[in-house]
Amino acid sequence: MTTLYSFRRCPYAMRARMALRYSGVEVQIVEVSLKAKPAEMLALSSKGTVPVLAVDGRVIDESLAIMHWALAQNDPEDWLLAGNAVGQQRIAALIEENDQVFKVHLNRYKYAERYPEQPMETYRAEGEVFLRMLDELLRGQDYLLAEHPSLADVALLPFVRQFAHVDREWFAQTPYARLQAWLQRFLDSELFTAIMKK
């Protein structure tokens, strides 16, 4: 039995669930209360953060590693851009920028009251640098790196969604029309709606 410990609104858990569903892996999802984490999850991973995948005696407790594991089982639409070394490097670079830099700006923007050193707008402007870059990547194509979704699109999506939802009115009036369309296409997709069902 393959089990995923998840939290519905966690962006890391979202991207893991999307990859698992896309790859067709049968998985039992355990929704975790972050205030009362199950002992069996903590026994598997002392980090105490979701997502945690338990499969065949193995424990994978990093969302990106879970995505790679799922795609190694089955990648029908070539999210990994197999055989495209440059594409794979670009996937890795985008995800690293998202996880190491953009996520910091997102947290400060979303929880600006915890970071009173700067006004909220400053944190938003710092995050916007990444949004602008993504919008440019979408010039002439529907997805970030190819004519179809790649690992980068799915790994970044939950974080861009979270940034957009801090102030939806602001996001709606930004000039990032391509990024807005990209986000909406994913939010309307069967893949996303399926993994967000309660």
VOPAGU-2260 file (C-alpha; in pm, 1 decimal, decimal comma):
REM VOPAGU-2260
SITE   aa  ch    i         X         Y         Z
SITE  MET   A    0       0,0       0,0       0,0
SITE  THR   A    1     131,3     341,9     -98,9
SITE  THR   A    2      34,2     612,6     151,2
SITE  LEU   A    3      70,6     989,1     122,6
SITE  TYR   A    4      43,3    1206,5     432,4
SITE  SER   A    5     -84,4    1535,4     301,3
SITE  PHE   A    6    -244,6    1866,8     393,9
SITE  ARG   A    7    -493,4    1989,9     134,3
SITE  ARG   A    8    -379,1    2353,7     117,8
SITE  CYS   A    9      -3,8    2300,6     153,7
SITE  PRO   A   10     162,6    2392,0    -178,1
SITE  TYR   A   11     429,7    2124,0    -136,7
SITE  ALA   A   12     162,2    1859,1     -76,8
SITE  MET   A   13     -40,3    1990,6    -372,9
SITE  ARG   A   14     242,0    1939,9    -618,0
SITE  ALA   A   15     312,4    1591,6    -483,3
SITE  ARG   A   16     -57,3    1496,4    -518,0
SITE  MET   A   17     -68,1    1630,8    -874,4
SITE  ALA   A   18     232,7    1422,1    -981,0
SITE  LEU   A   19      96,5    1107,9    -813,8
SITE  ARG   A   20    -243,7    1147,7    -975,5
SITE  TYR   A   21     -96,9    1227,0   -1317,1
SITE  SER   A   22     125,6     918,4   -1304,2
SITE  GLY   A   23    -170,5     698,5   -1212,2
SITE  VAL   A   24     -11,6     561,2    -895,2
SITE  GLU   A   25    -271,5     413,4    -659,7
SITE  VAL   A   26    -222,7     599,9    -334,9
SITE  GLN   A   27    -410,0     629,6      -9,3
SITE  ILE   A   28    -412,1     993,0     102,5
SITE  VAL   A   29    -414,9    1067,0     474,6
SITE  GLU   A   30    -521,9    1425,7     543,2
SITE  VAL   A   31    -312,0    1552,8     831,1
SITE  SER   A   32    -413,7    1809,1    1090,3
SITE  LEU   A   33    -107,9    2028,0    1133,0
SITE  LYS   A   34    -206,7    2083,7    1497,5
SITE  ALA   A   35    -224,9    1709,9    1569,8
SITE  LYS   A   36      13,7    1525,0    1341,1
SITE  PRO   A   37     -39,5    1148,7    1339,0
SITE  ALA   A   38     216,9     944,6    1530,5
SITE  GLU   A   39     262,2     706,8    1235,6
SITE  MET   A   40     367,5     999,5    1011,9
SITE  LEU   A   41     613,7    1129,0    1272,1
SITE  ALA   A   42     754,1     777,2    1307,2
SITE  LEU   A   43     822,3     774,1     932,1
SITE  SER   A   44     964,8    1125,9     911,0
SITE  SER   A   45    1091,8    1316,8    1212,3
SITE  LYS   A   46    1070,8    1645,1    1013,4
SITE  GLY   A   47     699,3    1647,4    1085,6
SITE  THR   A   48     614,7    1826,9     760,6
SITE  VAL   A   49     392,1    1714,8     473,2
SITE  PRO   A   50     405,2    1559,0     225,0
SITE  VAL   A   51     540,2    1219,5     332,7
SITE  LEU   A   52     511,7     921,6      98,6
SITE  ALA   A   53     544,2     567,1     232,6
SITE  VAL   A   54     590,6     310,4     -43,6
SITE  ASP   A   55     730,8     -45,9     -26,8
SITE  GLY   A   56     912,9      19,2     298,7
SITE  ARG   A   57    1063,6     342,4     164,0
SITE  VAL   A   58     990,5     688,8     300,1
SITE  ILE   A   59    1012,3     994,6      73,1
SITE  ASP   A   60     956,7    1318,9     264,6
SITE  GLU   A   61    1045,4    1589,3       9,8
SITE  SER   A   62     776,1    1700,1    -235,8
SITE  LEU   A   63    1013,4    1719,2    -532,0
SITE  ALA   A   64    1151,0    1371,8    -460,4
SITE  ILE   A   65     792,9    1240,5    -446,4
SITE  MET   A   66     721,9    1402,5    -784,2
SITE  HIS   A   67    1033,0    1244,8    -935,9
SITE  TRP   A   68     940,9     905,3    -789,5
SITE  ALA   A   69     588,8     928,1    -935,7
SITE  LEU   A   70     717,0    1028,9   -1279,8
SITE  ALA   A   71     968,7     743,5   -1273,9
SITE  GLN   A   72     667,1     510,2   -1247,4
SITE  ASN   A   73     481,7     670,7   -1539,3
SITE  ASP   A   74     521,4    1000,3   -1727,6
SITE  PRO   A   75     270,4     977,5   -2015,5
SITE  GLU   A   76     298,2    1341,5   -2131,2
SITE  ASP   A   77     675,4    1377,1   -2076,6
SITE  TRP   A   78     672,8    1620,1   -1784,5
SITE  LEU   A   79    1041,9    1538,6   -1732,2
SITE  LEU   A   80    1132,8    1645,7   -2089,2
SITE  ALA   A   81    1318,8    1315,0   -2127,5
SITE  GLY   A   82    1608,9    1327,6   -2369,9
SITE  ASN   A   83    1619,9    1709,4   -2353,3
SITE  ALA   A   84    1919,5    1791,6   -2133,8
SITE  VAL   A   85    1877,1    2168,9   -2169,3
SITE  GLY   A   86    1509,0    2143,1   -2082,8
SITE  GLN   A   87    1590,9    1937,7   -1774,1
SITE  GLN   A   88    1845,4    2197,5   -1661,5
SITE  ARG   A   89    1586,4    2470,8   -1708,5
SITE  ILE   A   90    1332,6    2271,1   -1505,3
SITE  ALA   A   91    1583,4    2236,4   -1220,5
SITE  ALA   A   92    1679,9    2605,0   -1232,0
SITE  LEU   A   93    1318,6    2726,9   -1227,6
SITE  ILE   A   94    1224,1    2501,3    -937,5
SITE  GLU   A   95    1531,3    2608,1    -741,3
SITE  GLU   A   96    1448,1    2977,1    -797,9
SITE  ASN   A   97    1090,2    2909,4    -688,2
SITE  ASP   A   98    1176,2    2707,5    -378,2
SITE  GLN   A   99    1477,7    2907,0    -257,1
SITE  VAL   A  100    1397,1    3267,9    -354,4
SITE  PHE   A  101    1033,0    3319,1    -456,6
SITE  LYS   A  102     901,7    3118,4    -159,3
SITE  VAL   A  103    1079,4    3358,4      80,1
SITE  HIS   A  104     914,5    3662,3     -83,5
SITE  LEU   A  105     579,1    3480,0     -89,3
SITE  ASN   A  106     593,9    3407,6     284,3
SITE  ARG   A  107     681,4    3767,8     368,6
SITE  TYR   A  108     410,6    3902,7     139,6
SITE  LYS   A  109     144,8    3662,5     268,3
SITE  TYR   A  110     237,9    3709,4     635,8
SITE  ALA   A  111     362,2    4069,1     614,3
SITE  GLU   A  112     251,6    4140,6     973,3
SITE  ARG   A  113     523,7    3898,9    1089,4
SITE  TYR   A  114     788,4    4093,7     895,6
SITE  PRO   A  115     731,9    4456,9     993,8
SITE  GLU   A  116    1077,8    4561,5     867,5
SITE  GLN   A  117     923,7    4640,1     526,1
SITE  PRO   A  118     574,9    4725,5     401,3
SITE  MET   A  119     376,7    4446,0     236,2
SITE  GLU   A  120     413,9    4615,3    -104,7
SITE  THR   A  121     791,8    4578,4     -86,3
SITE  TYR   A  122     765,9    4201,5     -39,2
SITE  ARG   A  123     511,2    4183,6    -319,0
SITE  ALA   A  124     741,1    4376,1    -554,1
SITE  GLU   A  125    1027,3    4136,7    -471,6
SITE  GLY   A  126     803,5    3840,3    -559,5
SITE  GLU   A  127     686,8    4014,0    -876,0
SITE  VAL   A  128    1032,7    3981,7   -1027,7
SITE  PHE   A  129     969,2    3606,5   -1055,1
SITE  LEU   A  130     613,5    3653,0   -1185,5
SITE  ARG   A  131     744,6    3882,9   -1459,3
SITE  MET   A  132    1002,7    3623,3   -1562,5
SITE  LEU   A  133     737,5    3349,1   -1579,1
SITE  ASP   A  134     509,6    3573,0   -1784,2
SITE  GLU   A  135     795,6    3624,1   -2031,9
SITE  LEU   A  136     854,1    3247,5   -2055,8
SITE  LEU   A  137     488,6    3210,4   -2160,4
SITE  ARG   A  138     533,6    3439,6   -2459,6
SITE  GLY   A  139     417,6    3236,9   -2759,5
SITE  GLN   A  140     343,6    2915,9   -2567,5
SITE  ASP   A  141      91,3    2793,1   -2310,5
SITE  TYR   A  142     346,0    2636,5   -2072,9
SITE  LEU   A  143     674,2    2751,2   -1922,9
SITE  LEU   A  144     926,9    2534,6   -2107,6
SITE  ALA   A  145     744,8    2334,7   -2374,6
SITE  GLU   A  146     423,2    2305,1   -2572,4
SITE  HIS   A  147     288,2    2087,3   -2291,6
SITE  PRO   A  148     314,5    2096,4   -1909,9
SITE  SER   A  149     649,1    2002,4   -1760,5
SITE  LEU   A  150     758,3    1928,1   -1407,0
SITE  ALA   A  151     839,5    2299,7   -1371,3
SITE  ASP   A  152     481,1    2411,3   -1440,1
SITE  VAL   A  153     335,3    2174,1   -1183,3
SITE  ALA   A  154     604,4    2234,4    -919,9
SITE  LEU   A  155     558,5    2614,7    -940,6
SITE  LEU   A  156     181,5    2627,1    -980,3
SITE  PRO   A  157      77,8    2601,3    -610,5
SITE  PHE   A  158     315,6    2881,5    -512,5
SITE  VAL   A  159     206,7    3117,4    -790,4
SITE  ARG   A  160    -153,7    3038,5    -692,8
SITE  GLN   A  161     -81,0    3126,8    -330,8
SITE  PHE   A  162      86,0    3454,6    -430,8
SITE  ALA   A  163    -207,6    3545,2    -658,8
SITE  HIS   A  164    -459,6    3469,5    -384,3
SITE  VAL   A  165    -307,1    3700,8    -123,3
SITE  ASP   A  166    -478,4    3988,6    -306,8
SITE  ARG   A  167    -678,8    3858,0    -600,0
SITE  GLU   A  168    -791,1    4203,5    -712,4
SITE  TRP   A  169    -431,5    4319,1    -733,7
SITE  PHE   A  170    -327,1    4008,0    -929,1
SITE  ALA   A  171    -619,4    4043,3   -1169,5
SITE  GLN   A  172    -511,6    4394,9   -1267,8
SITE  THR   A  173    -141,2    4316,0   -1315,7
SITE  PRO   A  174      -4,1    4315,5   -1673,1
SITE  TYR   A  175      82,1    3944,1   -1646,3
SITE  ALA   A  176    -198,5    3830,0   -1874,5
SITE  ARG   A  177     -12,0    3519,6   -1995,3
SITE  LEU   A  178      62,5    3410,2   -1640,0
SITE  GLN   A  179    -299,0    3474,0   -1535,5
SITE  ALA   A  180    -418,5    3253,5   -1823,1
SITE  TRP   A  181    -161,7    2983,5   -1736,9
SITE  LEU   A  182    -275,2    2981,0   -1373,3
SITE  GLN   A  183    -644,5    2971,0   -1462,6
SITE  ARG   A  184    -590,9    2686,9   -1708,7
SITE  PHE   A  185    -437,5    2476,8   -1433,3
SITE  LEU   A  186    -697,3    2576,0   -1172,0
SITE  ASP   A  187    -973,2    2469,4   -1413,6
SITE  SER   A  188    -800,2    2143,3   -1509,3
SITE  GLU   A  189    -933,0    1802,4   -1410,2
SITE  LEU   A  190    -595,2    1726,4   -1252,5
SITE  PHE   A  191    -605,7    2022,9   -1014,4
SITE  THR   A  192    -975,1    2001,7    -925,2
SITE  ALA   A  193    -934,9    1629,0    -852,2
SITE  ILE   A  194    -646,4    1675,9    -607,4
SITE  MET   A  195    -827,3    1961,3    -426,6
SITE  LYS   A  196   -1148,6    1771,1    -354,0
SITE  LYS   A  197   -1225,7    1757,4      17,1
